[in-house]
């Protein structure tokens, strides 16, 4: 059981800092969507941008 603690801590740290979204989800699907303070963001492997609708308004969530 004690050997699983470092693995659990590592996975928690990687998931908490956005690493999983940026490196895994964005690479597999092309992008990941995140909602921060009511605004939708698109996370790409190389960066992030605000998501806009067809009329040019910022998408909310």
PQR file with spaces between the fields and no chain letter, atoms N, CA, C, O and H, PARSE charges and radii, in Angstrom:
ATOM       1  N    UNK     1       0.817   -1.205    0.000 -0.4000 1.5000
ATOM       2  CA   UNK     1       0.000    0.000    0.000 -0.0000 2.0000
ATOM       3  C    UNK     1       0.850    1.253    0.000  0.5500 1.7000
ATOM       4  O    UNK     1       0.508    2.240   -0.651 -0.5500 1.4000
ATOM       5  N    UNK     2       1.964    1.219    0.733 -0.4000 1.5000
ATOM       6  CA   UNK     2       2.812    2.399    0.838 -0.0000 2.0000
ATOM       7  C    UNK     2       3.461    2.768   -0.494  0.5500 1.7000
ATOM       8  O    UNK     2       3.768    3.939   -0.716 -0.5500 1.4000
ATOM       9  H    UNK     2       2.241    0.418    1.262  0.4000 1.0000
ATOM      10  N    UNK     3       3.674    1.817   -1.372 -0.4000 1.5000
ATOM      11  CA   UNK     3       4.302    2.128   -2.655 -0.0000 2.0000
ATOM      12  C    UNK     3       3.347    2.860   -3.592  0.5500 1.7000
ATOM      13  O    UNK     3       3.797    3.479   -4.556 -0.5500 1.4000
ATOM      14  H    UNK     3       3.425    0.865   -1.192  0.4000 1.0000
ATOM      15  N    UNK     4       2.057    2.806   -3.337 -0.4000 1.5000
ATOM      16  CA   UNK     4       1.081    3.485   -4.179 -0.0000 2.0000
ATOM      17  C    UNK     4       0.938    4.971   -3.837  0.5500 1.7000
ATOM      18  O    UNK     4       0.420    5.741   -4.646 -0.5500 1.4000
ATOM      19  H    UNK     4       1.692    2.303   -2.553  0.4000 1.0000
ATOM      20  N    UNK     5       1.383    5.373   -2.668 -0.4000 1.5000
ATOM      21  CA   UNK     5       1.252    6.771   -2.242 -0.0000 2.0000
ATOM      22  C    UNK     5       2.006    7.718   -3.178  0.5500 1.7000
ATOM      23  O    UNK     5       1.421    8.712   -3.607 -0.5500 1.4000
ATOM      24  H    UNK     5       1.803    4.748   -2.011  0.4000 1.0000
ATOM      25  N    UNK     6       3.277    7.460   -3.517 -0.4000 1.5000
ATOM      26  CA   UNK     6       3.959    8.378   -4.450 -0.0000 2.0000
ATOM      27  C    UNK     6       3.300    8.425   -5.826  0.5500 1.7000
ATOM      28  O    UNK     6       3.233    9.486   -6.446 -0.5500 1.4000
ATOM      29  H    UNK     6       3.752    6.652   -3.168  0.4000 1.0000
ATOM      30  N    UNK     7       2.819    7.296   -6.298 -0.4000 1.5000
ATOM      31  CA   UNK     7       2.139    7.258   -7.595 -0.0000 2.0000
ATOM      32  C    UNK     7       0.856    8.078   -7.534  0.5500 1.7000
ATOM      33  O    UNK     7       0.572    8.849   -8.451 -0.5500 1.4000
ATOM      34  H    UNK     7       2.874    6.434   -5.794  0.4000 1.0000
ATOM      35  N    UNK     8       0.093    7.923   -6.483 -0.4000 1.5000
ATOM      36  CA   UNK     8      -1.134    8.689   -6.308 -0.0000 2.0000
ATOM      37  C    UNK     8      -0.844   10.186   -6.244  0.5500 1.7000
ATOM      38  O    UNK     8      -1.548   10.980   -6.867 -0.5500 1.4000
ATOM      39  H    UNK     8       0.324    7.297   -5.738  0.4000 1.0000
ATOM      40  N    UNK     9       0.182   10.572   -5.500 -0.4000 1.5000
ATOM      41  CA   UNK     9       0.540   11.988   -5.380 -0.0000 2.0000
ATOM      42  C    UNK     9       0.979   12.559   -6.722  0.5500 1.7000
ATOM      43  O    UNK     9       0.620   13.687   -7.058 -0.5500 1.4000
ATOM      44  H    UNK     9       0.754    9.927   -4.995  0.4000 1.0000
ATOM      45  N    UNK    10       1.742   11.804   -7.486 -0.4000 1.5000
ATOM      46  CA   UNK    10       2.186   12.257   -8.797 -0.0000 2.0000
ATOM      47  C    UNK    10       0.998   12.444   -9.742  0.5500 1.7000
ATOM      48  O    UNK    10       0.910   13.457  -10.436 -0.5500 1.4000
ATOM      49  H    UNK    10       2.033   10.887   -7.212  0.4000 1.0000
ATOM      50  N    UNK    11       0.105   11.491   -9.768 -0.4000 1.5000
ATOM      51  CA   UNK    11      -1.067   11.604  -10.637 -0.0000 2.0000
ATOM      52  C    UNK    11      -1.965   12.763  -10.231  0.5500 1.7000
ATOM      53  O    UNK    11      -2.508   13.455  -11.092 -0.5500 1.4000
ATOM      54  H    UNK    11       0.177   10.668   -9.205  0.4000 1.0000
ATOM      55  N    UNK    12      -2.125   12.980   -8.950 -0.4000 1.5000
ATOM      56  CA   UNK    12      -2.927   14.093   -8.462 -0.0000 2.0000
ATOM      57  C    UNK    12      -2.298   15.426   -8.853  0.5500 1.7000
ATOM      58  O    UNK    12      -2.999   16.345   -9.275 -0.5500 1.4000
ATOM      59  H    UNK    12      -1.684   12.417   -8.251  0.4000 1.0000
ATOM      60  N    UNK    13      -0.995   15.530   -8.715 -0.4000 1.5000
ATOM      61  CA   UNK    13      -0.304   16.776   -9.073 -0.0000 2.0000
ATOM      62  C    UNK    13      -0.407   17.049  -10.570  0.5500 1.7000
ATOM      63  O    UNK    13      -0.631   18.190  -10.975 -0.5500 1.4000
ATOM      64  H    UNK    13      -0.426   14.783   -8.372  0.4000 1.0000
ATOM      65  N    UNK    14      -0.249   16.026  -11.390 -0.4000 1.5000
ATOM      66  CA   UNK    14      -0.328   16.215  -12.827 -0.0000 2.0000
ATOM      67  C    UNK    14      -1.738   16.590  -13.272  0.5500 1.7000
ATOM      68  O    UNK    14      -1.900   17.413  -14.172 -0.5500 1.4000
ATOM      69  H    UNK    14      -0.068   15.099  -11.062  0.4000 1.0000
ATOM      70  N    UNK    15      -2.734   16.013  -12.670 -0.4000 1.5000
ATOM      71  CA   UNK    15      -4.117   16.330  -13.026 -0.0000 2.0000
ATOM      72  C    UNK    15      -4.502   17.714  -12.535  0.5500 1.7000
ATOM      73  O    UNK    15      -5.265   18.415  -13.200 -0.5500 1.4000
ATOM      74  H    UNK    15      -2.603   15.344  -11.938  0.4000 1.0000
ATOM      75  N    UNK    16      -3.992   18.115  -11.392 -0.4000 1.5000
ATOM      76  CA   UNK    16      -4.359   19.397  -10.804 -0.0000 2.0000
ATOM      77  C    UNK    16      -3.775   20.602  -11.511  0.5500 1.7000
ATOM      78  O    UNK    16      -4.347   21.689  -11.428 -0.5500 1.4000
ATOM      79  H    UNK    16      -3.372   17.546  -10.851  0.4000 1.0000
ATOM      80  N    UNK    17      -2.659   20.451  -12.204 -0.4000 1.5000
ATOM      81  CA   UNK    17      -2.022   21.603  -12.838 -0.0000 2.0000
ATOM      82  C    UNK    17      -2.400   21.745  -14.298  0.5500 1.7000
ATOM      83  O    UNK    17      -1.857   22.616  -14.977 -0.5500 1.4000
ATOM      84  H    UNK    17      -2.194   19.568  -12.272  0.4000 1.0000
ATOM      85  N    UNK    18      -3.303   20.931  -14.810 -0.4000 1.5000
ATOM      86  CA   UNK    18      -3.733   21.038  -16.200 -0.0000 2.0000
ATOM      87  C    UNK    18      -2.871   20.250  -17.168  0.5500 1.7000
ATOM      88  O    UNK    18      -3.087   20.312  -18.379 -0.5500 1.4000
ATOM      89  H    UNK    18      -3.744   20.223  -14.259  0.4000 1.0000
ATOM      90  N    UNK    19      -1.903   19.514  -16.658 -0.4000 1.5000
ATOM      91  CA   UNK    19      -1.022   18.750  -17.516 -0.0000 2.0000
ATOM      92  C    UNK    19      -1.796   17.725  -18.341  0.5500 1.7000
ATOM      93  O    UNK    19      -1.536   17.562  -19.534 -0.5500 1.4000
ATOM      94  H    UNK    19      -1.728   19.463  -15.675  0.4000 1.0000
ATOM      95  N    UNK    20      -2.734   17.043  -17.718 -0.4000 1.5000
ATOM      96  CA   UNK    20      -3.490   16.005  -18.428 -0.0000 2.0000
ATOM      97  C    UNK    20      -4.280   16.603  -19.581  0.5500 1.7000
ATOM      98  O    UNK    20      -4.262   16.067  -20.689 -0.5500 1.4000
ATOM      99  H    UNK    20      -2.945   17.175  -16.749  0.4000 1.0000
ATOM     100  N    UNK    21      -4.973   17.708  -19.332 -0.4000 1.5000
ATOM     101  CA   UNK    21      -5.750   18.353  -20.386 -0.0000 2.0000
ATOM     102  C    UNK    21      -4.851   18.810  -21.529  0.5500 1.7000
ATOM     103  O    UNK    21      -5.185   18.622  -22.699 -0.5500 1.4000
ATOM     104  H    UNK    21      -4.988   18.143  -18.432  0.4000 1.0000
ATOM     105  N    UNK    22      -3.736   19.397  -21.199 -0.4000 1.5000
ATOM     106  CA   UNK    22      -2.851   19.965  -22.211 -0.0000 2.0000
ATOM     107  C    UNK    22      -2.124   18.887  -23.010  0.5500 1.7000
ATOM     108  O    UNK    22      -2.038   18.983  -24.234 -0.5500 1.4000
ATOM     109  H    UNK    22      -3.465   19.550  -20.249  0.4000 1.0000
ATOM     110  N    UNK    23      -1.611   17.884  -22.352 -0.4000 1.5000
ATOM     111  CA   UNK    23      -0.783   16.888  -23.029 -0.0000 2.0000
ATOM     112  C    UNK    23      -1.552   15.694  -23.576  0.5500 1.7000
ATOM     113  O    UNK    23      -1.184   15.158  -24.621 -0.5500 1.4000
ATOM     114  H    UNK    23      -1.680   17.806  -21.357  0.4000 1.0000
ATOM     115  N    UNK    24      -2.594   15.269  -22.906 -0.4000 1.5000
ATOM     116  CA   UNK    24      -3.289   14.048  -23.314 -0.0000 2.0000
ATOM     117  C    UNK    24      -4.561   14.379  -24.085  0.5500 1.7000
ATOM     118  O    UNK    24      -4.677   14.035  -25.261 -0.5500 1.4000
ATOM     119  H    UNK    24      -2.893   15.704  -22.056  0.4000 1.0000
ATOM     120  N    UNK    25      -5.505   15.034  -23.444 -0.4000 1.5000
ATOM     121  CA   UNK    25      -6.791   15.302  -24.088 -0.0000 2.0000
ATOM     122  C    UNK    25      -6.626   16.159  -25.331  0.5500 1.7000
ATOM     123  O    UNK    25      -7.198   15.838  -26.373 -0.5500 1.4000
ATOM     124  H    UNK    25      -5.410   15.313  -22.488  0.4000 1.0000
ATOM     125  N    UNK    26      -5.860   17.240  -25.252 -0.4000 1.5000
ATOM     126  CA   UNK    26      -5.684   18.123  -26.401 -0.0000 2.0000
ATOM     127  C    UNK    26      -4.955   17.428  -27.541  0.5500 1.7000
ATOM     128  O    UNK    26      -5.233   17.723  -28.703 -0.5500 1.4000
ATOM     129  H    UNK    26      -5.395   17.501  -24.406  0.4000 1.0000
ATOM     130  N    UNK    27      -4.049   16.533  -27.257 -0.4000 1.5000
ATOM     131  CA   UNK    27      -3.352   15.806  -28.324 -0.0000 2.0000
ATOM     132  C    UNK    27      -4.229   14.736  -28.954  0.5500 1.7000
ATOM     133  O    UNK    27      -4.111   14.474  -30.151 -0.5500 1.4000
ATOM     134  H    UNK    27      -3.823   16.293  -26.313  0.4000 1.0000
ATOM     135  N    UNK    28      -5.089   14.125  -28.191 -0.4000 1.5000
ATOM     136  CA   UNK    28      -5.944   13.064  -28.721 -0.0000 2.0000
ATOM     137  C    UNK    28      -7.102   13.653  -29.528  0.5500 1.7000
ATOM     138  O    UNK    28      -7.372   13.202  -30.641 -0.5500 1.4000
ATOM     139  H    UNK    28      -5.185   14.338  -27.219  0.4000 1.0000
ATOM     140  N    UNK    29      -7.787   14.656  -28.975 -0.4000 1.5000
ATOM     141  CA   UNK    29      -8.968   15.211  -29.634 -0.0000 2.0000
ATOM     142  C    UNK    29      -8.680   16.478  -30.422  0.5500 1.7000
ATOM     143  O    UNK    29      -9.538   16.931  -31.180 -0.5500 1.4000
ATOM     144  H    UNK    29      -7.568   15.022  -28.071  0.4000 1.0000
ATOM     145  N    UNK    30      -7.504   17.061  -30.266 -0.4000 1.5000
ATOM     146  CA   UNK    30      -7.179   18.314  -30.945 -0.0000 2.0000
ATOM     147  C    UNK    30      -7.351   19.518  -30.047  0.5500 1.7000
ATOM     148  O    UNK    30      -6.695   20.541  -30.243 -0.5500 1.4000
ATOM     149  H    UNK    30      -6.807   16.693  -29.650  0.4000 1.0000
ATOM     150  N    UNK    31      -8.230   19.406  -29.062 -0.4000 1.5000
ATOM     151  CA   UNK    31      -8.442   20.491  -28.100 -0.0000 2.0000
ATOM     152  C    UNK    31      -9.174   19.957  -26.871  0.5500 1.7000
ATOM     153  O    UNK    31      -9.759   18.875  -26.896 -0.5500 1.4000
ATOM     154  H    UNK    31      -8.763   18.575  -28.903  0.4000 1.0000
ATOM     155  N    UNK    32      -9.126   20.732  -25.814 -0.4000 1.5000
ATOM     156  CA   UNK    32      -9.884   20.434  -24.601 -0.0000 2.0000
ATOM     157  C    UNK    32     -10.594   21.721  -24.203  0.5500 1.7000
ATOM     158  O    UNK    32     -10.070   22.812  -24.428 -0.5500 1.4000
ATOM     159  H    UNK    32      -8.650   21.612  -25.794  0.4000 1.0000
ATOM     160  N    UNK    33     -11.775   21.605  -23.619 -0.4000 1.5000
ATOM     161  CA   UNK    33     -12.550   22.774  -23.207 -0.0000 2.0000
ATOM     162  C    UNK    33     -12.490   22.894  -21.692  0.5500 1.7000
ATOM     163  O    UNK    33     -12.711   21.926  -20.965 -0.5500 1.4000
ATOM     164  H    UNK    33     -12.201   20.719  -23.437  0.4000 1.0000
ATOM     165  N    UNK    34     -12.185   24.108  -21.232 -0.4000 1.5000
ATOM     166  CA   UNK    34     -12.138   24.382  -19.800 -0.0000 2.0000
ATOM     167  C    UNK    34     -13.028   25.580  -19.508  0.5500 1.7000
ATOM     168  O    UNK    34     -13.116   26.505  -20.316 -0.5500 1.4000
ATOM     169  H    UNK    34     -12.005   24.894  -21.823  0.4000 1.0000
ATOM     170  N    UNK    35     -13.684   25.566  -18.362 -0.4000 1.5000
ATOM     171  CA   UNK    35     -14.534   26.673  -17.937 -0.0000 2.0000
ATOM     172  C    UNK    35     -13.895   27.314  -16.706  0.5500 1.7000
ATOM     173  O    UNK    35     -13.735   26.672  -15.668 -0.5500 1.4000
ATOM     174  H    UNK    35     -13.612   24.815  -17.706  0.4000 1.0000
ATOM     175  N    UNK    36     -13.536   28.582  -16.840 -0.4000 1.5000
ATOM     176  CA   UNK    36     -12.912   29.311  -15.739 -0.0000 2.0000
ATOM     177  C    UNK    36     -13.641   30.632  -15.575  0.5500 1.7000
ATOM     178  O    UNK    36     -13.711   31.427  -16.512 -0.5500 1.4000
ATOM     179  H    UNK    36     -13.667   29.104  -17.683  0.4000 1.0000
ATOM     180  N    UNK    37     -14.185   30.870  -14.389 -0.4000 1.5000
ATOM     181  CA   UNK    37     -14.914   32.111  -14.077 -0.0000 2.0000
ATOM     182  C    UNK    37     -16.007   32.412  -15.094  0.5500 1.7000
ATOM     183  O    UNK    37     -16.226   33.570  -15.450 -0.5500 1.4000
ATOM     184  H    UNK    37     -14.128   30.225  -13.628  0.4000 1.0000
ATOM     185  N    UNK    38     -16.697   31.366  -15.565 -0.4000 1.5000
ATOM     186  CA   UNK    38     -17.823   31.548  -16.466 -0.0000 2.0000
ATOM     187  C    UNK    38     -17.460   31.750  -17.920  0.5500 1.7000
ATOM     188  O    UNK    38     -18.345   32.016  -18.733 -0.5500 1.4000
ATOM     189  H    UNK    38     -16.519   30.426  -15.276  0.4000 1.0000
ATOM     190  N    UNK    39     -16.193   31.634  -18.280 -0.4000 1.5000
ATOM     191  CA   UNK    39     -15.741   31.794  -19.665 -0.0000 2.0000
ATOM     192  C    UNK    39     -15.175   30.466  -20.151  0.5500 1.7000
ATOM     193  O    UNK    39     -14.446   29.789  -19.425 -0.5500 1.4000
ATOM     194  H    UNK    39     -15.474   31.418  -17.620  0.4000 1.0000
ATOM     195  N    UNK    40     -15.518   30.094  -21.398 -0.4000 1.5000
ATOM     196  CA   UNK    40     -15.008   28.850  -21.975 -0.0000 2.0000
ATOM     197  C    UNK    40     -13.691   29.102  -22.683  0.5500 1.7000
ATOM     198  O    UNK    40     -13.557   30.051  -23.456 -0.5500 1.4000
ATOM     199  H    UNK    40     -16.110   30.644  -21.988  0.4000 1.0000
ATOM     200  N    UNK    41     -12.720   28.240  -22.412 -0.4000 1.5000
ATOM     201  CA   UNK    41     -11.409   28.317  -23.041 -0.0000 2.0000
ATOM     202  C    UNK    41     -11.140   27.034  -23.808  0.5500 1.7000
ATOM     203  O    UNK    41     -11.553   25.954  -23.387 -0.5500 1.4000
ATOM     204  H    UNK    41     -12.829   27.469  -21.784  0.4000 1.0000
ATOM     205  N    UNK    42     -10.443   27.154  -24.940 -0.4000 1.5000
ATOM     206  CA   UNK    42     -10.004   25.997  -25.699 -0.0000 2.0000
ATOM     207  C    UNK    42      -8.526   25.791  -25.424  0.5500 1.7000
ATOM     208  O    UNK    42      -7.708   26.676  -25.676 -0.5500 1.4000
ATOM     209  H    UNK    42     -10.108   28.032  -25.282  0.4000 1.0000
ATOM     210  N    UNK    43      -8.190   24.622  -24.906 -0.4000 1.5000
ATOM     211  CA   UNK    43      -6.795   24.280  -24.615 -0.0000 2.0000
ATOM     212  C    UNK    43      -6.269   23.425  -25.747  0.5500 1.7000
ATOM     213  O    UNK    43      -6.794   22.343  -26.009 -0.5500 1.4000
ATOM     214  H    UNK    43      -8.854   23.903  -24.701  0.4000 1.0000
ATOM     215  N    UNK    44      -5.230   23.905  -26.423 -0.4000 1.5000
ATOM     216  CA   UNK    44      -4.557   23.168  -27.477 -0.0000 2.0000
ATOM     217  C    UNK    44      -3.217   22.678  -26.931  0.5500 1.7000
ATOM     218  O    UNK    44      -2.767   23.166  -25.894 -0.5500 1.4000
ATOM     219  H    UNK    44      -4.803   24.784  -26.210  0.4000 1.0000
ATOM     220  N    UNK    45      -2.572   21.728  -27.603 -0.4000 1.5000
ATOM     221  CA   UNK    45      -1.269   21.270  -27.119 -0.0000 2.0000
ATOM     222  C    UNK    45      -0.241   22.399  -27.023  0.5500 1.7000
ATOM     223  O    UNK    45       0.684   22.329  -26.214 -0.5500 1.4000
ATOM     224  H    UNK    45      -2.938   21.331  -28.445  0.4000 1.0000
ATOM     225  N    UNK    46      -0.398   23.430  -27.838 -0.4000 1.5000
ATOM     226  CA   UNK    46       0.593   24.507  -27.863 -0.0000 2.0000
ATOM     227  C    UNK    46       0.160   25.765  -27.116  0.5500 1.7000
ATOM     228  O    UNK    46       0.964   26.684  -26.962 -0.5500 1.4000
ATOM     229  H    UNK    46      -1.150   23.487  -28.495  0.4000 1.0000
ATOM     230  N    UNK    47      -1.081   25.834  -26.650 -0.4000 1.5000
ATOM     231  CA   UNK    47      -1.534   27.033  -25.953 -0.0000 2.0000
ATOM     232  C    UNK    47      -3.026   27.016  -25.688  0.5500 1.7000
ATOM     233  O    UNK    47      -3.685   25.985  -25.820 -0.5500 1.4000
ATOM     234  H    UNK    47      -1.734   25.087  -26.776  0.4000 1.0000
ATOM     235  N    UNK    48      -3.550   28.176  -25.312 -0.4000 1.5000
ATOM     236  CA   UNK    48      -4.952   28.290  -24.941 -0.0000 2.0000
ATOM     237  C    UNK    48      -5.526   29.577  -25.520  0.5500 1.7000
ATOM     238  O    UNK    48      -4.802   30.555  -25.712 -0.5500 1.4000
ATOM     239  H    UNK    48      -3.015   29.014  -25.205  0.4000 1.0000
ATOM     240  N    UNK    49      -6.818   29.576  -25.797 -0.4000 1.5000
ATOM     241  CA   UNK    49      -7.499   30.771  -26.283 -0.0000 2.0000
ATOM     242  C    UNK    49      -8.935   30.774  -25.776  0.5500 1.7000
ATOM     243  O    UNK    49      -9.474   29.736  -25.392 -0.5500 1.4000
ATOM     244  H    UNK    49      -7.406   28.782  -25.642  0.4000 1.0000
ATOM     245  N    UNK    50      -9.540   31.941  -25.780 -0.4000 1.5000
ATOM     246  CA   UNK    50     -10.949   32.072  -25.416 -0.0000 2.0000
ATOM     247  C    UNK    50     -11.782   31.518  -26.561  0.5500 1.7000
ATOM     248  O    UNK    50     -11.419   31.686  -27.725 -0.5500 1.4000
ATOM     249  H    UNK    50      -9.103   32.785  -26.092  0.4000 1.0000
ATOM     250  N    UNK    51     -12.891   30.861  -26.247 -0.4000 1.5000
ATOM     251  CA   UNK    51     -13.768   30.342  -27.283 -0.0000 2.0000
ATOM     252  C    UNK    51     -14.811   31.398  -27.639  0.5500 1.7000
ATOM     253  O    UNK    51     -15.415   32.006  -26.755 -0.5500 1.4000
ATOM     254  H    UNK    51     -13.185   30.725  -25.301  0.4000 1.0000
ATOM     255  N    UNK    52     -15.016   31.608  -28.925 -0.4000 1.5000
ATOM     256  CA   UNK    52     -15.986   32.581  -29.422 -0.0000 2.0000
ATOM     257  C    UNK    52     -17.106   31.864  -30.156  0.5500 1.7000
ATOM     258  O    UNK    52     -16.903   30.776  -30.697 -0.5500 1.4000
ATOM     259  H    UNK    52     -14.525   31.113  -29.643  0.4000 1.0000
ATOM     260  N    UNK    53     -18.303   32.479  -30.177 -0.4000 1.5000
ATOM     261  CA   UNK    53     -19.397   31.927  -30.967 -0.0000 2.0000
ATOM     262  C    UNK    53     -19.311   32.502  -32.385  0.5500 1.7000
ATOM     263  O    UNK    53     -18.387   33.255  -32.693 -0.5500 1.4000
ATOM     264  H    UNK    53     -18.467   33.362  -29.738  0.4000 1.0000
ATOM     265  N    UNK    54     -20.265   32.153  -33.240 -0.4000 1.5000
ATOM     266  CA   UNK    54     -20.227   32.584  -34.638 -0.0000 2.0000
ATOM     267  C    UNK    54     -20.390   34.091  -34.820  0.5500 1.7000
ATOM     268  O    UNK    54     -19.970   34.645  -35.836 -0.5500 1.4000
ATOM     269  H    UNK    54     -21.016   31.542  -32.989  0.4000 1.0000
ATOM     270  N    UNK    55     -20.995   34.749  -33.844 -0.4000 1.5000
ATOM     271  CA   UNK    55     -21.181   36.197  -33.911 -0.0000 2.0000
ATOM     272  C    UNK    55     -19.986   36.966  -33.351  0.5500 1.7000
ATOM     273  O    UNK    55     -19.981   38.197  -33.386 -0.5500 1.4000
ATOM     274  H    UNK    55     -21.337   34.300  -33.019  0.4000 1.0000
ATOM     275  N    UNK    56     -18.980   36.268  -32.840 -0.4000 1.5000
ATOM     276  CA   UNK    56     -17.789   36.908  -32.313 -0.0000 2.0000
ATOM     277  C    UNK    56     -17.851   37.242  -30.836  0.5500 1.7000
ATOM     278  O    UNK    56     -16.981   37.946  -30.322 -0.5500 1.4000
ATOM     279  H    UNK    56     -18.985   35.269  -32.812  0.4000 1.0000
ATOM     280  N    UNK    57     -18.870   36.746  -30.145 -0.4000 1.5000
ATOM     281  CA   UNK    57     -18.988   36.961  -28.695 -0.0000 2.0000
ATOM     282  C    UNK    57     -18.285   35.830  -27.953  0.5500 1.7000
ATOM     283  O    UNK    57     -18.215   34.698  -28.432 -0.5500 1.4000
ATOM     284  H    UNK    57     -19.576   36.174  -30.562  0.4000 1.0000
ATOM     285  N    UNK    58     -17.769   36.160  -26.782 -0.4000 1.5000
ATOM     286  CA   UNK    58     -17.111   35.166  -25.934 -0.0000 2.0000
ATOM     287  C    UNK    58     -18.143   34.170  -25.438  0.5500 1.7000
ATOM     288  O    UNK    58     -19.207   34.557  -24.953 -0.5500 1.4000
ATOM     289  H    UNK    58     -17.826   37.079  -26.393  0.4000 1.0000
ATOM     290  N    UNK    59     -17.825   32.868  -25.562 -0.4000 1.5000
ATOM     291  CA   UNK    59     -18.715   31.806  -25.086 -0.0000 2.0000
ATOM     292  C    UNK    59     -18.631   31.713  -23.575  0.5500 1.7000
ATOM     293  O    UNK    59     -17.542   31.752  -23.002 -0.5500 1.4000
ATOM     294  H    UNK    59     -16.962   32.553  -25.956  0.4000 1.0000
ATOM     295  N    UNK    60     -19.772   31.590  -22.936 -0.4000 1.5000
ATOM     296  CA   UNK    60     -19.830   31.439  -21.481 -0.0000 2.0000
ATOM     297  C    UNK    60     -20.284   30.026  -21.139  0.5500 1.7000
ATOM     298  O    UNK    60     -20.768   29.282  -21.993 -0.5500 1.4000
ATOM     299  H    UNK    60     -20.657   31.558  -23.402  0.4000 1.0000
ATOM     300  N    UNK    61     -20.115   29.681  -19.878 -0.4000 1.5000
ATOM     301  CA   UNK    61     -20.546   28.354  -19.434 -0.0000 2.0000
ATOM     302  C    UNK    61     -21.269   28.449  -18.107  0.5500 1.7000
ATOM     303  O    UNK    61     -21.709   27.433  -17.569 -0.5500 1.4000
ATOM     304  H    UNK    61     -19.722   30.285  -19.184  0.4000 1.0000
